[in-house]
Amino acid sequence: MKKFIQERYLIPLGVWFVIYLALFLYLEICEPESVHLISCSLDRRLPYIQVFIYPYLSWFPYICACTYSAVRNLGEKDYKRAVFLLTAGMNVFLLISYVWPTGLDLREGVIYNTALPSGYLMQFVQTVDAPRSVFPSMHVYVTLVLQYTLEMQKDRMPMRRIWIGRGFAAMIVLSTMFTKQHSVLDVLGAFLLFGLLAAMIQCCQSLCFEKTVHGRF
């Protein structure tokens, strides 16, 4: 067990997450002097659908299931790649949120139908979750990284599980917009950040491979 914890960097990751959470809460509690509102015309066209609070909240069990699977199944190379993508992207988010505070005004005019459980849940979430530090959407970015870890396990689990993960990931991404928790721009920013970091990893690995090959001849 001790060797497993060391090989998976669970203690350093735990320390990093505590520090990350503390900095995130600081950004949430301390209101900046000015906030850059994120919005586009498509945000106004997308309807508010409160039932999407269920896939939105499914993000938490989705995280637990994907993280457990990644820690248990991924090889060393894939695991390091996943850890880098996750931590680097979340650190970039903190930096952006600090130097360029962002926010939303999409919730104005939202009516909670508290006759339904989804209405109560939606009202609760938007009461405790301030519409600040929204770009890029970490709800979406973390989902992309975790689904990426599932895609790397195609040879170790049934394809139906991969497809179930894809379905959850798609619904989670959509839920961020239909609950007005995020702008379309926040979602696109998460995809862009993921793409850039994934490409950077691929580029670095290709360069290292070329150096290794040339070094042998």
C-alpha positions in Angstrom: 0.0 0.0 0.0 2.8 2.4 0.9 4.5 1.8 -2.5 1.2 2.3 -4.3 0.7 5.6 -2.5 4.2 6.7 -3.5 3.9 5.6 -7.1 0.6 7.4 -7.5 1.8 10.6 -5.8 -1.3 10.5 -3.6 0.2 12.5 -0.8 1.6 15.4 -3.0 -1.7 15.5 -4.8 -3.6 15.7 -1.6 -1.4 18.6 -0.4 -1.8 20.3 -3.8 -5.6 19.9 -3.6 -5.8 21.4 -0.1 -3.8 24.5 -1.3 -5.8 24.8 -4.5 -9.1 24.6 -2.5 -7.9 27.3 -0.1 -6.9 29.6 -2.9 -10.2 29.0 -4.7 -12.2 29.8 -1.6 -10.2 32.9 -1.1 -11.2 34.0 -4.6 -14.8 33.2 -3.9 -15.0 35.0 -0.6 -12.9 38.1 -1.4 -14.8 40.1 -4.0 -12.6 41.9 -6.6 -12.8 45.6 -7.3 -14.0 45.0 -10.8 -15.4 41.9 -12.6 -15.3 41.2 -16.3 -18.7 39.8 -17.3 -18.6 36.9 -19.6 -21.4 36.5 -22.1 -22.3 36.1 -25.8 -25.4 36.3 -27.8 -25.8 32.5 -27.7 -26.1 32.6 -23.9 -29.4 34.5 -24.3 -30.8 32.1 -26.8 -30.1 29.0 -24.7 -33.1 28.3 -22.4 -32.8 27.9 -18.7 -33.8 24.3 -17.9 -33.7 23.6 -14.2 -33.9 19.8 -14.6 -30.3 20.0 -15.9 -29.3 20.5 -12.3 -29.2 16.7 -12.0 -26.5 16.1 -14.6 -24.8 19.2 -13.2 -24.6 17.6 -9.7 -23.7 14.2 -11.2 -20.3 15.8 -11.7 -19.3 14.8 -8.2 -20.0 11.0 -8.4 -18.5 11.2 -11.9 -15.3 12.6 -10.5 -15.1 9.9 -7.8 -15.7 7.0 -10.3 -13.3 8.3 -12.9 -10.6 9.2 -10.4 -10.8 5.7 -8.7 -10.6 4.1 -12.1 -7.6 6.2 -13.2 -5.6 5.6 -10.0 -6.3 1.9 -10.2 -5.9 1.2 -13.9 -3.7 3.7 -15.7 -0.1 2.9 -16.6 2.7 5.1 -15.3 3.0 7.2 -18.5 -0.7 7.8 -18.9 -1.2 8.5 -15.2 1.6 11.2 -15.2 0.0 12.7 -18.3 -3.4 12.8 -16.6 -2.0 14.3 -13.4 -0.3 17.0 -15.4 -3.4 17.9 -17.4 -5.5 18.1 -14.3 -3.2 20.1 -12.0 -1.8 22.4 -14.7 -5.2 23.3 -16.0 -6.6 24.0 -12.6 -3.6 26.1 -11.7 -4.0 28.1 -14.9 -7.6 28.7 -13.9 -6.6 30.1 -10.5 -4.1 32.4 -12.2 -6.7 33.7 -14.7 -9.2 34.2 -11.9 -6.7 36.2 -9.9 -5.3 38.5 -12.7 -8.6 38.7 -14.7 -11.6 38.3 -12.4 -14.6 37.1 -14.3 -18.3 36.8 -13.5 -21.8 36.2 -15.0 -25.1 38.0 -15.1 -27.0 35.2 -16.7 -28.9 34.3 -13.6 -30.9 37.5 -13.6 -34.5 36.8 -14.2 -34.2 33.1 -13.4 -37.3 31.7 -11.8 -37.0 28.6 -9.5 -39.9 26.3 -9.7 -39.7 25.1 -6.1 -42.7 22.9 -6.6 -40.2 20.4 -8.0 -37.1 19.0 -6.3 -35.0 20.3 -9.2 -36.1 23.8 -8.4 -35.0 23.5 -4.8 -31.6 22.1 -5.8 -31.1 24.8 -8.4 -31.9 27.5 -6.0 -29.6 26.0 -3.3 -26.7 25.7 -5.8 -27.0 29.2 -7.1 -27.3 30.6 -3.6 -24.1 29.1 -2.3 -22.2 29.3 -5.6 -21.4 32.9 -6.4 -21.3 33.7 -10.2 -17.6 34.6 -10.1 -14.3 33.0 -11.3 -16.1 31.4 -14.2 -13.6 31.4 -17.0 -12.6 28.8 -18.1 -15.2 26.5 -16.7 -13.5 24.1 -14.3 -16.7 22.0 -14.3 -16.1 21.4 -17.9 -12.3 21.2 -17.9 -12.2 18.6 -15.1 -14.8 16.6 -17.0 -12.7 16.6 -20.1 -9.6 15.5 -18.3 -11.4 12.6 -16.5 -13.2 11.5 -19.7 -9.7 11.5 -21.3 -8.5 9.1 -18.6 -11.4 6.8 -19.4 -10.5 6.9 -23.1 -7.0 5.7 -22.2 -8.5 2.6 -20.5 -10.3 1.2 -23.6 -8.2 -1.9 -23.4 -8.9 -2.5 -19.7 -12.7 -2.0 -19.4 -15.8 -2.8 -21.4 -16.7 -0.3 -24.1 -20.2 0.2 -22.5 -18.5 1.8 -19.6 -16.6 4.2 -21.9 -19.9 5.1 -23.6 -21.6 5.6 -20.2 -18.8 8.0 -19.3 -19.2 9.8 -22.6 -22.9 10.2 -22.0 -22.3 11.6 -18.5 -19.6 13.9 -19.8 -21.8 15.3 -22.5 -24.7 15.9 -20.2 -22.4 17.6 -17.6 -21.0 20.0 -20.2 -24.5 20.8 -21.5 -25.8 21.3 -17.9 -23.3 24.1 -17.2 -25.0 26.2 -19.9 -28.7 25.2 -19.5 -28.5 25.9 -15.7 -26.9 29.3 -16.5 -23.9 28.4 -14.3 -21.6 29.2 -17.2 -21.5 31.0 -20.4 -20.8 29.3 -23.7 -17.5 31.2 -23.7 -16.6 29.5 -20.4 -17.2 26.1 -21.9 -15.2 27.0 -25.1 -12.4 28.3 -22.9 -12.3 25.0 -21.1 -12.0 23.1 -24.4 -9.3 25.4 -25.6 -7.3 25.1 -22.4 -7.6 21.3 -22.5 -6.6 21.2 -26.2 -3.5 23.4 -25.7 -2.2 21.5 -22.7 -2.8 18.1 -24.4 -1.0 19.3 -27.5 1.9 20.6 -25.4 2.2 17.2 -23.7 2.1 15.5 -27.1 4.7 17.8 -28.5 7.1 17.3 -25.5 6.7 13.5 -25.7 7.5 13.6 -29.5 10.6 15.7 -28.9 11.8 13.3 -26.1 11.2 10.3 -28.4 13.1 11.9 -31.2 16.1 12.6 -28.9 16.0 9.1 -27.6 16.0 7.6 -31.1 18.8 9.9 -32.4 20.8 9.2 -29.3 20.9 5.5 -30.1 22.4 6.0 -33.6 
